[in-house]
Amino acid sequence: MHMARTKSGIPGVDEIIGGGFPEGTCCLVTGTAGSGRTIFGVQFLYNGITEFAENGVYVSLENRPKDLRYEMLNFGWDLKKMEDQNKMAIVDIGFARDHNKSSEKYTLTMGSRLNVSALSVHIFEVCKEVKAKRVVIDSLPSLQLRLKNITEMRRATSLLCDLLLEIGRTSLMITETAVPQPLSRYGFEEHITRGVIVMQSIPQNGELKRTIQVLKMLGTRHSTRMYPMEITGQGIVVNSLL
């Protein structure tokens, strides 16, 4: 049976997930600090625009958008140009900057409590405005730390994932690993999403070796091997031939 695919735009990734993400799926990208999770998300959006004419939305829960734009220029990715052409939107939630007025076009200030419904509606409206086919949310712990307990955290994350599935955008939700949980901060995120990609920076012979592994991808055959990856001047490259 033919399956519609969303090409990742990241060299080597589509080869290990059966030709691309199942269209409209919601996947978790998790890993250790410095493993390249944010780069993975932005590359997915930027190359989606430039290579496949699929617009995107980046929901920034931690980084200041201006810092993100500056850092991504290191890879030749001019996010501001994509925004000016209405092909990309950066949604600034700015939990850490609630008391500072944002000059960003797409801003949602929530105060001390997380309103998942308001956040979901805002993401949906921005997706419609820029005709986005791809969404990246970076990163989940910033949402979860605004909630009282793990029950609220699971409910909020589940509602957000359900929205992304409902509106049919192919989306990535970024999180981090944390002891004692091996895959995510709270240990439930990998069960809510339909795919799980793990990125690691592993000390080896006095340097860090970066790896990537697909642990889950519902609806498609995929490799479960751990592959070496590099962060180059053009972004992430996965050696999927090994």
Sequence and secondary structure as in RCSB ss.txt:
>XXXX:A:sequence
MHMARTKSGIPGVDEIIGGGFPEGTCCLVTGTAGSGRTIFGVQFLYNGITEFAENGVYVSLENRPKDLRYEMLNF
GWDLKKMEDQNKMAIVDIGFARDHNKSSEKYTLTMGSRLNVSALSVHIFEVCKEVKAKRVVIDSLPSLQLRLKNI
TEMRRATSLLCDLLLEIGRTSLMITETAVPQPLSRYGFEEHITRGVIVMQSIPQNGELKRTIQVLKMLGTRHSTR
MYPMEITGQGIVVNSLL
>XXXX:A:secstr
    EE   STTTGGGTTSSEETT EEEEEE TTS HHHHHHHHHHHHHHHH  EEEEEESSS HHHHHHHHGGG
T  HHHHHHTTSEEEEE  GGGTTS    SEE   TTS  HHHHHHHHHHHHHHHTEEEEEEE HHHHHTTSSSH
HHHHHHHHHHHHHHHHTT EEEEE   BTTBSSSSSS HHHHSSEEEEEEEEEETTEEEEEEEEEEETTS    S
EEEEEEETTEEEE TT 
